Amino acid sequence: MNRLCAIVPMIVAACSSALAQVPADLAVKKDFKAMRVSSADPTGKNGDARPVQPGETITLADIKGSGSFTHLWMTIAAKSPDHLRELVLRMTWDDGATPAVECPVGDFFAQGPGKYVEYHSAPVSVGGQKALNCYWPMPFQKHAVITVTNEGAEPVGAFYYNFDYQFEAPNPNARYFHAQYRTFFPAPKGTPLTICETKGTGHYVGTVVTVLTNSDGWWGEGDDNFFIDGNAKPDISGTGTEDYFCGAWDFGHAFQTPYFGVTFFDNDEKGGEKRNINNTVYRWHINDPVTFTSSLLFTLEHGRGGWDLDRTPLRNHYTTLGLYYVDHPEGDGPRIPAYKDRIPQLIPLPEAPAK
């Protein structure tokens, strides 16, 4: 018993240190200037929100110089119940011809079905009362622009934000933060889902997948496959989708950890592995980034058996987000579809043949 009592505090201390995520060099001298851009009322009063009208794009940050975003915080008050999918976040680094990040606000924060779910992970968290937080480092060499566009029919009454960044000397080894957003309504027959496809030198760091099922049965049998630097066979291949997202046996419930989790899981209320369930899952490759020197292709199988890449009577709907760092600022993923084209609709079941 005495030995157990001695060991338990050590385990607790180790877990607390991991969860606190305090960098080991926090006490070391810092060679940057801490800055912030925010929606704060310029008069110093309490009118700190920005409205966003239907069809309007507002600039949240426009920074010239060399630096890096270290923390993004935002919260939104809007009449539309689907504003997390209507609002599109764009980030452009160093005057790139196309945004490196272009995706709905909800998907960026793993709120895939457009509903707020509180959770806590190392780089992304949603705190009490719809507080959206991001800690992915986002460096830039000379210019950074972040915007949000309201593609809904209702005005957003209040968009609040605080974006913390650092002015610092350019780092020749820094890579640009990118996000590739894709929709598959439904998944393509005979072809795996492409989560990320890019060229250049960099490393892959995160995945968010949201599923709306059109058929009964578990959706997570498909393997993950990373094809690095043009190789025809995968350099990294997994054993199933729930395994890639570091869960097992159908997840069973929503859960969260610093590096993987399930933010949305309505299987129980819909009777289990049934048609019309919604799941959102995340996996951050923070301790295990996937590096590449010329190209990366990351795919995910989706068939009933995984490898078969088909499902009867209907294949499922997927929305995916692949996060990575690469050596060019220009976005190289597909452009985001219009709002009406990125909302999955349950496919009607085929009618049974008449007897």
C-alpha positions in Angstrom: 0.0 0.0 0.0 2.9 2.4 0.9 4.5 1.8 -2.5 1.2 2.4 -4.3 0.7 5.7 -2.4 4.2 6.7 -3.5 3.6 5.9 -7.2 0.1 7.5 -7.6 1.3 11.1 -7.0 4.0 10.6 -9.6 1.4 9.5 -12.1 -0.9 12.4 -11.3 2.0 14.8 -11.6 3.0 13.5 -15.0 -0.6 13.6 -16.3 -1.1 17.2 -14.9 2.1 18.3 -16.6 1.0 16.8 -19.9 -2.5 18.4 -19.7 -1.1 21.8 -18.6 1.0 21.9 -21.9 3.5 24.4 -20.4 6.5 24.7 -22.7 9.8 23.8 -21.2 11.4 27.0 -22.4 8.8 29.4 -20.8 11.4 30.9 -18.5 13.9 31.6 -21.3 14.3 35.2 -22.6 11.9 36.0 -25.5 13.0 37.9 -28.6 9.6 39.0 -29.9 7.1 41.7 -29.3 3.6 40.5 -28.1 0.7 42.1 -30.1 -3.0 41.7 -30.5 -5.6 42.7 -33.1 -9.2 42.6 -31.9 -12.7 43.8 -32.3 -12.3 46.2 -29.3 -14.3 49.4 -29.4 -11.8 52.1 -30.6 -13.5 54.6 -28.3 -12.6 52.5 -25.2 -16.3 51.8 -24.4 -18.1 48.5 -24.5 -19.2 48.3 -28.2 -16.7 45.5 -28.9 -18.6 43.5 -31.4 -18.5 43.6 -35.2 -21.7 43.0 -37.2 -21.5 41.0 -40.4 -24.3 41.5 -43.0 -25.4 38.8 -45.4 -22.9 38.6 -48.2 -20.4 40.8 -46.4 -16.7 40.1 -45.8 -15.0 41.8 -42.9 -11.3 42.0 -42.3 -10.3 40.7 -38.9 -6.6 41.1 -39.2 -4.3 42.9 -41.7 -0.7 42.8 -40.4 2.4 43.9 -42.2 5.8 42.6 -41.0 7.2 39.4 -39.9 5.6 37.4 -37.1 3.3 34.6 -36.1 -0.2 34.2 -34.8 -0.1 32.3 -31.5 -3.8 32.4 -30.4 -7.1 33.1 -32.0 -10.3 33.6 -29.9 -13.7 34.4 -31.3 -17.3 34.2 -30.2 -20.4 34.9 -32.3 -24.0 36.0 -31.6 -26.2 35.3 -34.6 -29.9 34.6 -35.2 -29.3 31.9 -37.8 -29.0 28.4 -36.1 -26.5 27.4 -38.9 -24.1 30.4 -38.7 -21.1 28.1 -37.9 -21.5 26.7 -41.4 -22.5 30.0 -43.1 -19.5 31.9 -41.9 -16.3 31.3 -43.9 -12.9 31.9 -42.4 -10.0 32.8 -44.8 -6.3 33.3 -44.0 -3.8 34.6 -46.6 -0.1 34.6 -45.9 2.5 36.9 -47.6 0.1 38.0 -50.4 -0.5 34.5 -51.7 -2.7 34.4 -54.7 -5.2 32.1 -52.9 -6.0 31.7 -49.2 -4.1 29.1 -47.4 -7.1 28.5 -45.1 -10.6 28.7 -46.5 -13.3 26.8 -44.6 -16.4 27.3 -42.5 -15.8 28.5 -39.0 -17.5 25.4 -37.5 -15.3 22.9 -39.3 -12.1 24.8 -38.3 -13.1 24.2 -34.7 -14.3 20.6 -35.1 -18.0 21.7 -34.8 -18.9 19.8 -38.0 -22.7 19.6 -37.9 -22.8 23.4 -37.1 -23.7 22.8 -33.5 -21.6 24.0 -30.6 -20.0 21.3 -28.5 -17.6 22.2 -25.6 -14.3 20.3 -25.7 -10.6 20.8 -25.0 -7.6 19.7 -27.0 -4.1 21.0 -27.3 -4.4 23.3 -30.4 -8.2 23.8 -30.6 -10.8 24.2 -27.8 -14.3 25.4 -27.4 -14.8 26.8 -24.0 -17.9 27.7 -21.9 -20.6 29.5 -23.8 -19.4 29.2 -27.4 -15.9 30.5 -27.0 -13.8 29.4 -30.0 -10.0 29.1 -29.4 -7.1 28.1 -31.6 -3.4 27.7 -30.7 -2.0 26.5 -34.1 1.2 28.6 -34.7 0.7 30.6 -37.9 3.9 32.3 -39.1 4.2 34.9 -41.9 7.2 36.7 -43.3 5.8 40.0 -44.5 1.9 40.1 -44.5 -1.0 38.3 -43.0 -4.7 38.8 -43.7 -7.6 37.1 -41.9 -11.2 37.6 -43.0 -14.7 36.2 -42.4 -17.6 36.1 -44.9 -21.2 35.7 -44.0 -22.8 33.5 -46.7 -26.1 33.2 -44.8 -29.3 35.1 -45.3 -29.4 36.5 -41.8 -27.1 39.2 -40.4 -24.6 38.3 -37.7 -25.3 40.7 -34.9 -22.0 40.4 -33.0 -18.7 38.9 -34.0 -16.1 39.3 -31.2 -12.5 38.4 -31.6 -9.0 38.6 -30.0 -6.1 37.5 -32.2 -2.7 37.3 -30.4 0.5 37.4 -32.5 4.2 38.1 -32.2 6.4 40.4 -34.2 9.7 38.6 -34.6 12.5 38.1 -37.1 11.8 35.9 -40.1 12.5 32.2 -39.6 13.8 30.6 -42.8 12.7 27.2 -41.5 9.1 28.3 -40.8 6.4 26.8 -42.9 3.0 28.2 -43.7 -0.2 26.9 -42.0 -2.7 25.5 -44.4 -6.2 23.9 -44.3 -7.8 21.9 -47.1 -11.6 21.7 -46.8 -13.6 19.1 -48.9 -17.1 17.8 -49.1 -18.2 14.4 -50.5 -22.0 14.2 -50.8 -21.9 11.2 -51.0 -18.5 9.4 -50.9 -17.3 8.4 -54.4 -17.8 4.8 -55.4 -14.6 2.9 -55.8 -12.4 5.8 -54.8 -11.1 6.7 -51.3 -11.6 10.2 -49.8 -8.8 12.6 -50.5 -8.2 14.4 -47.2 -5.1 16.3 -48.3 -3.1 16.6 -51.5 -0.2 19.0 -51.7 3.2 19.6 -53.3 6.3 21.1 -51.6 8.2 20.5 -48.4 6.3 20.3 -45.1 4.5 18.2 -42.6 0.9 17.1 -42.0 -0.5 18.0 -38.5 -4.3 17.4 -38.2 -7.5 15.9 -39.5 -11.2 16.7 -38.8 -13.9 14.4 -40.3 -17.7 14.8 -40.1 -20.0 12.0 -41.2 -23.7 12.0 -42.0 -24.7 8.3 -42.6 -27.1 7.4 -45.4 -27.1 3.7 -44.5 -27.2 1.6 -41.4 -23.9 0.1 -40.2 -20.7 1.4 -38.9 -18.9 3.9 -41.1 -15.4 3.6 -39.7 -13.8 0.5 -41.3 -11.7 2.4 -43.9 -7.9 2.6 -43.6 -5.9 5.8 -43.6 -3.1 5.9 -46.2 -0.3 8.4 -46.5 1.6 8.5 -49.8 4.8 10.5 -49.4 6.9 12.1 -52.1 5.0 10.5 -55.0 5.3 6.9 -53.8 2.8 4.6 -55.5 2.3 2.5 -52.3 1.4 4.1 -49.0 4.3 4.8 -46.7 1.9 4.8 -43.7 -1.2 2.7 -43.6 -3.6 2.1 -40.8 -6.1 -0.5 -39.6 -9.4 1.4 -39.7 -10.9 4.9 -39.4 -11.7 4.8 -35.7 -8.2 3.4 -35.1 -6.7 6.3 -37.0 -8.7 8.7 -34.7 -7.2 6.8 -31.7 -10.5 5.3 -30.6 -11.9 1.8 -31.0 -15.1 -0.3 -31.3 -17.3 2.4 -32.7 -16.0 5.0 -30.2 -19.1 4.4 -28.0 -19.5 8.0 -26.9 -18.1 11.5 -27.4 -14.7 12.1 -25.6 -11.8 14.5 -25.7 -8.0 14.3 -25.2 -5.2 16.8 -26.1 -4.5 15.0 -29.4 -7.7 13.1 -30.5 -11.3 12.8 -29.7 -15.0 12.8 -30.8 -16.8 16.1 -30.5 -20.2 15.1 -31.8 -21.8 11.7 -31.4 -25.5 11.2 -31.6 -25.6 7.5 -32.2 -27.3 6.6 -28.9 -30.3 8.8 -29.4 -30.7 7.5 -32.9 -30.4 3.8 -32.0 -26.8 3.0 -32.6 -25.1 2.5 -35.9 -28.1 3.7 -37.9 -28.9 5.8 -40.9 -28.8 9.6 -40.1 -26.3 9.6 -37.3 -23.8 12.5 -37.2 -20.2 12.1 -35.9 -17.3 14.6 -35.8 -13.9 13.3 -35.0 -10.4 14.9 -34.7 -6.8 13.8 -34.7 -3.8 16.1 -34.2 -0.4 14.9 -35.4 1.5 17.2 -32.9 3.8 14.5 -31.5 3.8 12.5 -34.8 3.7 14.9 -37.8 3.9 13.3 -41.2 6.8 14.9 -43.1 7.3 15.1 -46.8 9.9 16.8 -49.1 8.1 17.0 -52.4 4.5 15.9 -52.1 1.8 14.4 -49.9 -1.4 12.5 -50.6 -3.5 11.4 -47.6 -6.6 9.3 -48.3 -9.2 7.6 -46.2 -11.2 4.5 -47.3 -15.0 4.6 -46.7 -16.7 1.3 -47.7 -18.7 -0.9 -45.5 -15.7 -3.2 -45.3 -13.3 -0.3 -45.7 -11.3 -1.4 -48.7 -14.4 -2.1 -50.9 -15.1 1.7 -51.1 -18.9 1.1 -51.5 -21.9 0.8 -49.3 -25.5 -0.3 -49.8 -28.1 1.0 -50.2 -26.3 4.4 -50.1 -22.8 5.7 -49.5 -22.4 8.2 -46.6 -21.8 11.9 -46.7 -18.4 13.3 -45.5 -17.0 16.7 -44.8 -13.2 16.7 -44.2 -10.5 19.1 -43.1 -6.8 18.4 -43.5 -4.2 20.7 -41.7 -0.6 21.0 -42.6 2.5 23.2 -42.9 4.2 23.7 -46.3 6.9 25.9 -47.8 4.6 28.1 -50.0 1.9 30.6 -48.9 -0.6 29.9 -51.7 -3.5 27.6 -50.9 -3.4 24.5 -53.0 -6.6 22.7 -52.1 -10.0 23.0 -53.8 -11.9 26.2 -53.4 -14.8 26.1 -51.0 -18.2 25.3 -52.4 -21.1 27.7 -52.0 -23.1 27.4 -48.7 -26.0 25.6 -50.3 -23.6 23.0 -51.7 -21.8 22.2 -48.4 -24.8 21.3 -46.4 -25.4 17.5 -46.5 -28.9 16.3 -47.1 -30.0 12.8 -46.2 -30.5 10.8 -49.4 -34.0 9.2 -49.7 -33.9 5.4 -49.5 -34.7 3.6 -52.7 -38.3 2.4 -52.9 -38.8 -1.3 -52.4 -39.9 -3.2 -55.5 -43.6 -3.8 -55.7 -44.6 -7.4 -54.9 
